[in-house]
Amino acid sequence: MTLHMKTENLILTPESPSRRRFLLAGGALLLSPTAALAGAQREETLADDVASVMRSSINNVNPPRLVFADPNEGERWLAAMSSRLARYVPDAAERRRLLVNIQYESSRAGLNTQVILGLIEVESAFRQYAISGVGARGLMQVMPFWKNYIGKPSHNLFDIRTNLRYGCTILRHYNNIEKGNIVRALARFNGSLGSNKYPNAVLGAWRNRWQWG
């Protein structure tokens, strides 16, 4: 069954303060069969202005924090998501660190954090050092060639924050290309444009385990 989801569930609404403020201007663990849908972004030529915007996003690093208008709502979100994430990440302090980074980086890119949680579940099952058979790395399974276009050769894609920064920047880029069509944007991210299998898996994970509010 194909899942349908409105664009505004992936991209924050124009009225959102978060959107206005954060809009874009060790060893490796092989992925298990349960992450078989994890794919690889396809290398492409970027226009100079697009590459420049993406590069600025990658290199503009500020301390991560929860991005909520109401701090109490942020803490409620954190407690709820930490409980759901425990099956993947047993350590409570590590869950908190991971969730704060995910929420900050997705909000900064203008993406729905809950969809990003579903994407990470499908891509890596929240394994920081996951690596696919084609070399995609980390939580969001970022291909190393992106460092040549929008980053630096020294960037470590197994670093949690670096991986999330790249992954969210790339997905926002694909969503812009597809003019808000999230099925096609997700398929591009996975390198499987033309198939709905991966988008359905991500949106299914979002629907079944990561909805909020």
N, CA, C and O of each residue as an XYZ file, in Angstrom:
852
protein
N       0.845     -1.188      0.000
C       0.000      0.000      0.000
C       0.883      1.241      0.000
O       1.861      1.301      0.746
N       0.563      2.206     -0.803
C       1.320      3.447     -0.865
C       0.795      4.425      0.172
O      -0.406      4.688      0.238
N       1.699      4.963      0.983
C       1.321      5.936      1.985
C       1.328      7.329      1.381
O       2.177      7.638      0.545
N       0.398      8.166      1.791
C       0.345      9.542      1.318
C       0.493     10.474      2.517
O      -0.034     10.197      3.595
N       1.204     11.562      2.327
C       1.464     12.483      3.418
C       1.608     13.876      2.849
O       2.318     14.058      1.859
N       0.966     14.856      3.432
C       1.032     16.211      2.911
C       2.441     16.774      3.055
O       3.175     16.423      3.979
N       2.803     17.650      2.128
C       4.130     18.249      2.131
C       4.442     18.932      3.447
O       5.570     18.840      3.932
N       3.461     19.623      4.045
C       3.766     20.389      5.240
C       4.181     19.510      6.407
O       4.727     20.016      7.387
N       3.934     18.189      6.329
C       4.398     17.301      7.372
C       5.894     17.037      7.276
O       6.509     16.589      8.243
N       6.483     17.310      6.114
C       7.930     17.164      5.979
C       8.615     18.502      6.133
O       9.630     18.600      6.823
N       8.080     19.545      5.499
C       8.669     20.872      5.573
C       7.868     21.712      6.556
O       6.640     21.758      6.476
N       8.541     22.366      7.468
C       7.863     23.186      8.455
C       7.080     24.296      7.772
O       7.484     24.798      6.724
N       5.965     24.672      8.368
C       5.111     25.689      7.770
C       5.807     27.044      7.769
O       6.660     27.295      8.620
N       5.456     27.927      6.823
C       6.103     29.242      6.745
C       5.961     30.064      8.021
O       6.808     30.909      8.309
N       4.882     29.821      8.800
C       4.659     30.611     10.010
C       5.541     30.159     11.164
O       5.662     30.866     12.164
N       6.157     28.994     11.038
C       6.922     28.444     12.149
C       8.155     29.280     12.461
O       8.956     29.528     11.560
N       8.342     29.733     13.723
C       9.566     30.454     14.083
C      10.802     29.616     13.818
O      11.853     30.146     13.455
N      10.678     28.301     14.000
C      11.824     27.424     13.759
C      12.238     27.476     12.303
O      13.429     27.481     11.990
N      11.250     27.516     11.403
C      11.580     27.552      9.981
C      12.255     28.868      9.619
O      13.246     28.883      8.888
N      11.728     29.952     10.121
C      12.313     31.250      9.792
C      13.745     31.352     10.293
O      14.600     31.947      9.636
N      14.004     30.768     11.462
C      15.313     30.941     12.073
C      16.337     29.947     11.565
O      17.528     30.251     11.488
N      15.868     28.749     11.216
C      16.811     27.688     10.919
C      16.787     27.216      9.473
O      17.432     26.225      9.130
N      16.051     27.917      8.630
C      15.997     27.535      7.223
C      17.384     27.616      6.604
O      18.226     28.392      7.056
N      17.620     26.823      5.581
C      18.945     26.786      4.958
C      19.324     28.123      4.354
O      18.419     28.276      3.534
N      20.049     29.100      4.266
C      20.416     30.237      3.422
C      20.952     29.661      2.200
O      21.347     30.393      1.293
N      35.916      5.809     14.256
C      36.256      4.479     14.681
C      35.873      3.431     13.662
O      35.982      3.776     12.486
N      35.452      2.236     13.911
C      35.154      1.104     13.039
C      33.761      1.235     12.484
O      32.945      1.988     13.017
N      33.481      0.524     11.434
C      32.186      0.581     10.769
C      31.426     -0.708     10.987
O      32.017     -1.788     10.966
N      30.132     -0.611     11.195
C      29.264     -1.751     11.392
C      28.454     -1.976     10.130
O      27.702     -1.096      9.714
N      28.597     -3.146      9.511
C      27.847     -3.439      8.296
C      26.368     -3.529      8.606
O      25.974     -4.048      9.650
N      25.563     -3.029      7.709
C      24.125     -3.037      7.912
C      23.577     -4.449      7.861
O      24.021     -5.274      7.063
N      22.603     -4.718      8.726
C      21.958     -6.017      8.768
C      20.891     -6.100      7.692
O      20.547     -5.084      7.088
N      20.350     -7.313      7.436
C      19.290     -7.452      6.432
C      18.065     -6.597      6.729
O      17.325     -6.247      5.810
N      17.835     -6.251      8.011
C      16.674     -5.432      8.333
C      16.806     -4.030      7.776
O      15.815     -3.307      7.670
N      18.023     -3.636      7.416
C      18.242     -2.316      6.822
C      18.500     -2.427      5.327
O      19.204     -1.600      4.748
N      17.930     -3.446      4.710
C      18.208     -3.710      3.296
C      17.723     -2.596      2.382
O      18.195     -2.471      1.252
N      16.786     -1.788      2.862
C      16.279     -0.696      2.037
C      17.240      0.475      1.971
O      17.088      1.355      1.123
N      18.229      0.498      2.857
C      19.197      1.592      2.827
C      19.914      1.587      1.489
O      20.440      0.559      1.062
N      19.933      2.721      0.836
C      20.521      2.796     -0.494
C      21.686      3.742     -0.534
O      22.457      3.821      0.422
N      21.830      4.465     -1.628
C      22.952      5.386     -1.776
C      22.539      6.547     -2.659
O      21.967      6.354     -3.732
N      22.837      7.767     -2.194
C      22.571      8.920     -3.044
C      23.419      8.813     -4.312
O      24.531      8.285     -4.286
N      22.887      9.310     -5.400
C      23.619      9.258     -6.666
C      24.429     10.531     -6.855
O      23.947     11.635     -6.603
N      25.650     10.359     -7.299
C      26.510     11.511     -7.529
C      25.937     12.344     -8.667
O      25.504     11.805     -9.686
N      25.937     13.650     -8.487
C      25.339     14.536     -9.475
C      26.124     15.841     -9.521
O      26.865     16.168     -8.595
N      25.952     16.568    -10.596
C      26.590     17.872    -10.725
C      25.698     18.930    -10.091
O      24.512     19.021    -10.409
N      26.264     19.723     -9.200
C      25.509     20.774     -8.533
C      25.830     22.131     -9.146
O      26.984     22.425     -9.457
N      24.805     22.948     -9.314
C      25.040     24.329     -9.729
C      25.862     25.030     -8.659
O      25.760     24.703     -7.477
N      26.675     25.992     -9.072
C      27.574     26.659     -8.130
C      26.816     27.301     -6.970
O      27.251     27.221     -5.821
N      25.679     27.939     -7.270
C      24.940     28.608     -6.201
C      24.327     27.608     -5.231
O      24.269     27.860     -4.027
N      23.868     26.472     -5.752
C      23.306     25.428     -4.897
C      24.391     24.843     -4.006
O      24.195     24.678     -2.802
N      25.532     24.533     -4.601
C      26.643     23.982     -3.828
C      27.086     24.956     -2.743
O      27.433     24.547     -1.636
N      27.070     26.247     -3.068
C      27.492     27.260     -2.102
C      26.558     27.307     -0.898
O      27.017     27.384      0.242
N      25.252     27.260     -1.146
C      24.276     27.268     -0.057
C      24.434     26.023      0.805
O      24.419     26.110      2.033
N      24.584     24.871      0.171
C      24.729     23.627      0.913
C      26.027     23.630      1.709
O      26.062     23.163      2.848
N      27.084     24.150      1.117
C      28.379     24.210      1.802
C      28.302     25.110      3.029
O      28.871     24.795      4.074
N      27.603     26.219      2.901
C      27.431     27.128      4.038
C      26.679     26.444      5.171
O      27.000     26.629      6.345
N      25.676     25.651      4.807
C      24.917     24.924      5.816
C      25.795     23.918      6.541
O      25.719     23.790      7.763
N      26.622     23.207      5.797
C      27.489     22.192      6.395
C      28.490     22.821      7.354
O      28.756     22.270      8.421
N      29.041     23.961      6.986
C      30.158     24.540      7.737
C      29.744     25.524      8.821
O      30.582     25.941      9.620
N      28.470     25.903      8.868
C      27.990     26.829      9.891
C      27.557     26.037     11.119
O      26.408     25.609     11.223
N      28.484     25.850     12.036
C      28.240     24.955     13.169
C      27.984     25.766     14.436
O      28.814     26.576     14.851
N      26.824     25.534     15.040
C      26.484     26.111     16.335
C      26.151     24.975     17.301
O      25.799     23.881     16.859
N      26.256     25.209     18.600
C      25.955     24.141     19.563
C      24.526     23.639     19.400
O      23.608     24.454     19.305
N      24.304     22.325     19.363
C      22.949     21.792     19.214
C      22.111     22.057     20.454
O      22.620     22.083     21.574
N      20.837     22.250     20.235
C      19.889     22.452     21.327
C      18.501     22.116     20.811
O      18.271     22.065     19.603
N      17.582     21.890     21.734
C      16.204     21.652     21.330
C      15.589     22.944     20.807
O      15.762     24.010     21.397
N      14.870     22.837     19.694
C      14.262     24.002     19.056
C      12.743     23.908     19.228
O      12.036     23.379     18.371
N      12.269     24.429     20.344
C      10.838     24.468     20.646
C      10.493     25.854     21.174
O      11.261     26.438     21.938
N       9.353     26.377     20.773
C       8.909     27.669     21.296
C       8.686     27.591     22.801
O       8.938     28.552     23.528
N       8.207     26.427     23.262
C       7.975     26.189     24.687
C       8.987     25.152     25.169
O       8.904     23.995     24.756
N       9.936     25.524     26.026
C      10.937     24.563     26.510
C      10.323     23.344     27.185
O      10.874     22.247     27.098
N       9.187     23.522     27.860
C       8.532     22.385     28.503
C       8.044     21.375     27.476
O       8.113     20.166     27.697
N       7.548     21.886     26.346
C       7.132     20.996     25.258
C       8.331     20.225     24.730
O       8.222     19.042     24.407
N       9.472     20.893     24.642
C      10.691     20.223     24.202
C      11.082     19.088     25.123
O      11.485     18.021     24.660
N      10.969     19.305     26.417
C      11.322     18.247     27.370
C      10.327     17.095     27.308
O      10.710     15.934     27.456
N       9.043     17.412     27.087
C       8.055     16.340     26.927
C       8.357     15.528     25.678
O       8.278     14.300     25.694
N       8.701     16.215     24.600
C       9.068     15.523     23.362
C      10.275     14.629     23.594
O      10.299     13.477     23.160
N      11.265     15.161     24.275
C      12.490     14.410     24.514
C      12.221     13.151     25.327
O      12.773     12.093     25.028
N      11.383     13.252     26.346
C      11.062     12.092     27.171
C      10.321     11.030     26.364
O      10.610      9.839     26.482
N       9.365     11.466     25.544
C       8.593     10.518     24.738
C       9.464      9.834     23.695
O       9.386      8.617     23.525
N      10.295     10.605     22.992
C      11.145     10.025     21.958
C      12.225      9.133     22.557
O      12.596      8.122     21.961
N      12.732      9.503     23.733
C      13.751      8.683     24.382
C      13.200      7.308     24.725
O      13.891      6.300     24.585
N      11.954      7.273     25.174
C      11.321      5.993     25.488
C      11.198      5.120     24.239
O      11.426      3.912     24.304
N      10.845      5.715     23.117
C      10.696      4.956     21.869
C      12.047      4.510     21.314
O      12.158      3.453     20.693
N      13.061      5.325     21.545
C      14.386      5.036     20.991
C      15.148      3.998     21.801
O      16.163      3.481     21.335
N      14.678      3.683     23.009
C      15.419      2.804     23.913
C      15.690      1.430     23.308
O      16.700      0.806     23.632
N      14.817      0.955     22.445
C      15.025     -0.361     21.824
C      16.257     -0.368     20.933
O      16.849     -1.422     20.702
N      16.649      0.797     20.431
C      17.815      0.908     19.559
C      19.058      1.409     20.296
O      20.175      0.982     20.001
N      18.861      2.305     21.244
C      19.983      2.926     21.962
C      19.722      2.770     23.459
O      18.952      3.548     24.023
N      20.339      1.788     24.118
C      20.026      1.493     25.522
C      20.414      2.599     26.502
O      19.719      2.801     27.497
N      21.495      3.313     26.247
C      22.003      4.299     27.193
C      21.189      5.592     27.135
O      21.030      6.185     26.069
N      20.674      6.024     28.292
C      19.792      7.191     28.334
C      20.511      8.478     27.948
O      19.954      9.310     27.232
N      21.737      8.644     28.416
C      22.490      9.861     28.085
C      22.789      9.930     26.593
O      22.743     11.005     25.994
N      23.096      8.785     25.997
C      23.367      8.747     24.557
C      22.097      9.034     23.761
O      22.145      9.704     22.729
N      20.965      8.531     24.238
C      19.691      8.825     23.562
C      19.415     10.322     23.580
O      19.012     10.900     22.571
N      19.632     10.936     24.718
C      19.381     12.377     24.813
C      20.274     13.151     23.850
O      19.810     14.029     23.123
N      21.557     12.815     23.855
C      22.491     13.503     22.958
C      22.072     13.326     21.506
O      22.088     14.283     20.732
N      21.698     12.107     21.134
C      21.307     11.822     19.762
C      20.041     12.583     19.379
O      19.974     13.181     18.306
N      19.045     12.560     20.250
C      17.772     13.209     19.945
C      17.905     14.725     19.852
O      17.287     15.347     18.989
N      18.700     15.321     20.726
C      18.910     16.770     20.649
C      19.556     17.134     19.320
O      19.164     18.113     18.685
N      20.541     16.354     18.899
C      21.195     16.617     17.616
C      20.238     16.433     16.447
O      20.221     17.249     15.525
N      19.437     15.363     16.475
C      18.483     15.112     15.393
C      17.461     16.243     15.313
O      17.166     16.745     14.228
N      16.925     16.641     16.461
C      15.900     17.682     16.455
C      16.470     19.024     15.999
O      15.816     19.762     15.263
N      17.677     19.333     16.434
C      18.294     20.599     16.050
C      18.605     20.632     14.556
O      18.254     21.591     13.869
N      19.261     19.592     14.052
C      19.685     19.602     12.649
C      18.501     19.539     11.693
O      18.509     20.203     10.657
N      17.489     18.754     12.026
C      16.308     18.690     11.151
C      15.553     20.017     11.166
O      15.103     20.481     10.119
N      15.409     20.633     12.340
C      14.728     21.927     12.426
C      15.509     22.992     11.680
O      14.926     23.826     10.987
N      16.809     22.965     11.818
C      17.655     23.940     11.141
C      17.496     23.853      9.623
O      17.533     24.871      8.931
N      17.321     22.644      9.113
C      17.156     22.437      7.676
C      15.719     22.631      7.213
O      15.445     22.544      6.016
N      14.793     22.891      8.138
C      13.398     23.059      7.760
C      12.690     21.754      7.491
O      11.741     21.710      6.707
N      13.145     20.672      8.139
C      12.555     19.354      7.932
C      11.809     18.902      9.179
O      12.118     19.328     10.292
N      10.831     18.039      8.980
C      10.068     17.487     10.085
C      10.913     16.450     10.811
O      11.308     15.444     10.222
N      11.189     16.691     12.076
C      12.038     15.801     12.868
C      11.490     14.390     12.921
O      12.257     13.428     12.911
N      10.178     14.253     12.978
C       9.589     12.914     13.115
C       9.835     12.079     11.863
O      10.068     10.874     11.959
N       9.787     12.704     10.695
C      10.096     11.994      9.455
C      11.570     11.602      9.429
O      11.915     10.514      8.967
N      12.439     12.479      9.921
C      13.863     12.163      9.957
C      14.126     10.976     10.874
O      14.983     10.146     10.570
N      13.415     10.879     11.979
C      13.554      9.714     12.850
C      13.162      8.438     12.107
O      13.838      7.416     12.225
N      12.069      8.497     11.341
C      11.683      7.339     10.538
C      12.724      6.993      9.501
O      12.999      5.818      9.259
N      13.309      8.013      8.882
C      14.347      7.791      7.877
C      15.569      7.118      8.492
O      16.113      6.175      7.917
N      16.002      7.595      9.653
C      17.184      7.010     10.299
C      16.915      5.570     10.711
O      17.797      4.718     10.603
N      15.703      5.292     11.182
C      15.365      3.908     11.522
C      15.545      2.995     10.312
O      16.133      1.919     10.423
N      15.044      3.423      9.170
C      15.131      2.607      7.959
C      16.564      2.531      7.447
O      17.024      1.463      7.042
N      17.270      3.654      7.464
C      18.615      3.698      6.894
C      19.637      2.921      7.716
O      20.441      2.177      7.155
N      19.615      3.082      9.032
C      20.709      2.524      9.841
C      20.274      1.887     11.144
O      21.114      1.370     11.881
N      18.982      1.907     11.450
C      18.495      1.440     12.749
C      19.237      2.146     13.883
O      19.503      1.553     14.928
N      19.567      3.422     13.662
C      20.217      4.283     14.642
C      21.620      3.803     15.019
O      22.091      4.049     16.130
N      22.275      3.122     14.091
C      23.654      2.683     14.327
C      24.613      3.763     13.830
O      24.665      4.061     12.637
N      25.348      4.328     14.734
C      26.254      5.424     14.395
C      27.301      5.015     13.377
O      27.669      5.810     12.512
N      27.787      3.782     13.469
C      28.890      3.348     12.614
C      28.432      2.412     11.493
O      29.226      1.636     10.961
N      27.164      2.490     11.143
C      26.655      1.660     10.053
C      27.321      2.039      8.735
O      27.590      3.211      8.471
N      27.580      1.031      7.919
C      28.114      1.265      6.574
C      27.458      0.271      5.628
O      27.353     -0.916      5.938
N      27.022      0.753      4.490
C      26.329     -0.107      3.529
C      27.322     -0.773      2.598
O      28.514     -0.463      2.613
N      26.822     -1.684      1.796
C      27.674     -2.378      0.842
C      28.254     -1.479     -0.226
O      29.239     -1.836     -0.872
N      27.647     -0.301     -0.423
C      28.167      0.643     -1.416
C      28.919      1.800     -0.766
O      29.325      2.744     -1.444
N      29.101      1.722      0.555
C      29.934      2.702      1.232
C      29.221      3.860      1.891
O      29.876      4.758      2.420
N      27.882      3.869      1.877
C      27.149      4.922      2.587
C      27.391      4.773      4.085
O      27.489      3.657      4.596
N      27.488      5.901      4.784
C      27.987      5.857      6.152
C      27.079      6.542      7.168
O      26.427      7.548      6.892
N      27.071      5.945      8.353
C      26.482      6.591      9.510
C      24.976      6.542      9.608
O      24.316      5.801      8.879
N      24.441      7.330     10.506
C      23.022      7.317     10.834
C      22.124      7.502      9.622
O      21.152      6.767      9.449
N      22.445      8.485      8.778
C      21.610      8.789      7.615
C      22.188      8.238      6.323
O      21.718      8.571      5.236
N      23.211      7.392      6.440
C      23.805      6.703      5.286
C      24.186      7.685      4.176
O      23.658      7.633      3.066
N      25.097      8.560      4.503
C      25.584      9.580      3.576
C      26.732      9.018      2.752
O      27.639      8.385      3.292
N      26.693      9.246      1.454
C      27.772      8.794      0.583
C      28.977      9.736      0.699
O      28.805     10.954      0.726
N      30.194      9.184      0.768
C      31.398     10.015      0.954
C      31.635     11.051     -0.136
O      32.291     12.060      0.125
N      31.120     10.839     -1.361
C      31.399     11.807     -2.428
C      30.859     13.197     -2.101
O      31.327     14.192     -2.654
N      29.870     13.269     -1.196
C      29.314     14.572     -0.844
C      30.353     15.482     -0.204
O      30.240     16.705     -0.288
N      31.355     14.904      0.431
C      32.392     15.742      1.044
C      33.117     16.574     -0.003
O      33.558     17.688      0.281
N      33.242     16.043     -1.202
C      33.933     16.764     -2.275
C      33.127     17.948     -2.793
O      33.696     18.920     -3.291
N      31.800     17.869     -2.677
C      30.928     18.902     -3.230
C      30.534     19.971     -2.216
O      30.498     21.158     -2.538
N      30.240     19.547     -0.997
C      29.672     20.500     -0.036
C      30.397     20.515      1.301
O      29.977     21.225      2.215
N      31.461     19.759      1.437
C      32.152     19.695      2.711
C      33.653     19.760      2.582
O      34.197     20.472      1.739
N      34.313     18.998      3.441
C      35.764     18.939      3.457
C      36.201     17.483      3.530
O      35.510     16.669      4.143
N      37.338     17.133      2.918
C      37.824     15.747      2.976
C      38.017     15.246      4.403
O      37.931     14.046      4.662
N      38.275     16.163      5.321
C      38.532     15.771      6.710
C      37.260     15.462      7.495
O      37.344     14.947      8.610
N      36.100     15.760      6.950
C      34.854     15.522      7.675
C      34.640     14.033      7.919
O      34.816     13.213      7.018
N      34.261     13.696      9.140
C      34.029     12.308      9.540
C      32.534     12.016      9.495
O      31.780     12.508     10.334
N      32.107     11.227      8.529
C      30.682     10.939      8.360
C      30.146      9.965      9.398
O      28.942      9.715      9.443
N      31.018      9.413     10.231
C      30.551      8.600     11.349
C      30.294      9.448     12.591
O      29.700      8.968     13.557
N      30.730     10.688     12.572
C      30.412     11.602     13.667
C      28.925     11.934     13.614
O      28.402     12.277     12.554
N      28.252     11.835     14.738
C      26.801     11.991     14.763
C      26.359     13.323     14.172
O      25.505     13.368     13.286
N      26.938     14.389     14.662
C      26.485     15.701     14.219
C      26.825     15.954     12.763
O      26.010     16.495     12.016
N      28.018     15.567     12.360
C      28.417     15.759     10.962
C      27.496     14.990     10.032
O      27.063     15.518      9.007
N      27.195     13.747     10.382
C      26.331     12.922      9.544
C      24.937     13.525      9.432
O      24.370     13.588      8.341
N      24.390     13.966     10.550
C      23.058     14.566     10.525
C      23.050     15.868      9.739
O      22.094     16.153      9.017
N      24.096     16.649      9.874
C      24.180     17.916      9.135
C      24.182     17.649      7.633
O      23.451     18.291      6.879
N      25.012     16.694      7.205
C      25.040     16.338      5.785
C      23.688     15.781      5.345
O      23.118     16.234      4.353
N      23.179     14.800      6.085
C      21.952     14.123      5.671
C      20.770     15.059      5.545
O      20.022     14.984      4.571
N      20.588     15.943      6.521
C      19.463     16.880      6.470
C      19.640     17.910      5.364
O      18.672     18.294      4.708
N      20.866     18.354      5.157
C      21.128     19.303      4.069
C      20.837     18.669      2.714
O      20.252     19.307      1.839
N      21.242     17.423      2.543
C      21.022     16.716      1.277
C      19.528     16.482      1.039
O      19.031     16.703     -0.065
N      18.817     16.037      2.071
C      17.385     15.784      1.901
C      16.641     17.079      1.597
O      15.729     17.083      0.770
N      17.012     18.169      2.247
C      16.362     19.442      1.942
C      16.626     19.846      0.494
O      15.740     20.371     -0.181
N      17.840     19.602      0.022
C      18.184     19.875     -1.376
C      17.284     19.075     -2.318
O      16.760     19.616     -3.292
N      17.110     17.801     -2.029
C      16.260     16.965     -2.878
C      14.798     17.402     -2.792
O      14.086     17.379     -3.796
N      14.352     17.796     -1.612
C      12.979     18.265     -1.484
C      12.759     19.544     -2.291
O      11.693     19.737     -2.875
N      13.762     20.410     -2.321
C      13.666     21.616     -3.148
C      13.572     21.257     -4.627
O      12.767     21.832     -5.360
N      14.391     20.308     -5.063
C      14.349     19.863     -6.458
C      12.960     19.350     -6.816
O      12.440     19.638     -7.893
N      12.363     18.584     -5.897
C      11.069     17.950     -6.162
C       9.888     18.829     -5.763
O       8.742     18.381     -5.780
N      10.170     20.087     -5.402
C       9.110     21.062     -5.103
C       8.134     20.551     -4.044
O       6.921     20.732     -4.161
N       8.678     19.915     -3.017
C       7.871     19.467     -1.900
C       7.252     18.095     -2.055
O       6.518     17.661     -1.167
N       7.516     17.391     -3.151
C       7.000     16.028     -3.315
C       7.864     15.095     -2.469
O       8.957     14.702     -2.876
N       7.358     14.748     -1.287
C       8.205     14.026     -0.347
C       8.514     12.600     -0.781
O       9.573     12.070     -0.447
N       7.610     11.976     -1.516
C       7.880     10.620     -1.995
C       9.083     10.631     -2.930
O       9.982      9.800     -2.803
N       9.099     11.566     -3.862
C      10.217     11.649     -4.790
C      11.493     12.134     -4.092
O      12.589     11.679     -4.420
N      11.355     13.052     -3.136
C      12.536     13.528     -2.408
C      13.184     12.397     -1.621
O      14.406     12.253     -1.626
N      12.374     11.602     -0.952
C      12.910     10.464     -0.203
C      13.531      9.434     -1.133
O      14.582      8.869     -0.828
N      12.884      9.190     -2.264
C      13.447      8.238     -3.226
C      14.789      8.729     -3.752
O      15.714      7.933     -3.914
N      14.910     10.012     -4.019
C      16.199     10.568     -4.448
C      17.258     10.366     -3.368
O      18.393      9.992     -3.661
N      16.882     10.612     -2.141
C      17.829     10.461     -1.042
C      18.375      9.041     -0.984
O      19.548      8.826     -0.678
N      17.524      8.089     -1.277
C      17.880      6.678     -1.243
C      18.505      6.189     -2.538
O      18.982      5.056     -2.604
N      18.508      7.027     -3.572
C      19.024      6.589     -4.863
C      18.100      5.638     -5.584
O      18.545      4.820     -6.389
N      16.793      5.743     -5.294
C      15.835      4.805     -5.895
C      14.661      5.539     -6.530
O      13.522      5.079     -6.453
N      14.938      6.685     -7.158
C      13.881      7.468     -7.788
C      13.140      6.617     -8.811
O      13.756      5.963     -9.652
N      11.802      6.632     -8.731
C      10.985      5.808     -9.607
C      10.341      4.647     -8.877
O       9.424      4.011     -9.395
N      10.827      4.368     -7.663
C      10.250      3.315     -6.832
C       9.736      3.933     -5.540
O      10.382      4.809     -4.965
N       8.572      3.477     -5.085
C       8.001      3.986     -3.840
C       8.330      3.117     -2.633
O       7.872      3.405     -1.527
N       9.108      2.067     -2.822
C       9.367      1.125     -1.731
C      10.044      1.808     -0.549
O       9.612      1.652      0.593
N      11.087      2.552     -0.818
C      11.806      3.219      0.266
C      10.979      4.337      0.907
O      10.883      4.374      2.134
N      10.377      5.252      0.131
C       9.522      6.261      0.769
C       8.416      5.653      1.622
O       8.122      6.163      2.703
N       7.801      4.576      1.153
C       6.755      3.928      1.937
C       7.294      3.388      3.252
O       6.614      3.446      4.276
N       8.529      2.857      3.225
C       9.137      2.336      4.449
C       9.396      3.457      5.450
O       9.116      3.309      6.640
N       9.928      4.575      4.968
C      10.211      5.712      5.853
C       8.919      6.283      6.430
O       8.820      6.502      7.638
N       7.931      6.522      5.571
C       6.675      7.091      6.041
C       5.912      6.098      6.908
O       5.162      6.501      7.797
N       6.098      4.801      6.656
C       5.503      3.787      7.519
C       6.122      3.803      8.905
O       5.413      3.688      9.905
N       7.441      3.945      8.972
C       8.118      4.045     10.273
C       7.655      5.296     11.010
O       7.384      5.260     12.210
N       7.568      6.404     10.273
C       7.061      7.639     10.879
C       5.649      7.433     11.426
O       5.364      7.795     12.568
N       4.787      6.864     10.628
C       3.387      6.697     11.021
C       3.249      5.752     12.215
O       2.452      6.012     13.117
N       4.009      4.668     12.231
C       3.834      3.621     13.240
C       4.575      3.883     14.545
O       4.147      3.420     15.602
N       5.697      4.632     14.483
C       6.534      4.729     15.683
C       6.976      6.138     16.073
O       7.395      6.344     17.212
N       6.898      7.112     15.170
C       7.544      8.382     15.474
C       6.639      9.605     15.397
O       7.131     10.732     15.454
N       5.340      9.413     15.271
C       4.466     10.589     15.230
C       4.481     11.330     16.565
O       4.693     10.738     17.624
N       4.253     12.626     16.485
C       4.224     13.456     17.695
C       3.261     14.617     17.483
O       3.267     15.275     16.443
N       2.451     14.844     18.479
C       1.554     15.989     18.425
C       0.314     15.748     17.606
O      -0.526     16.639     17.481
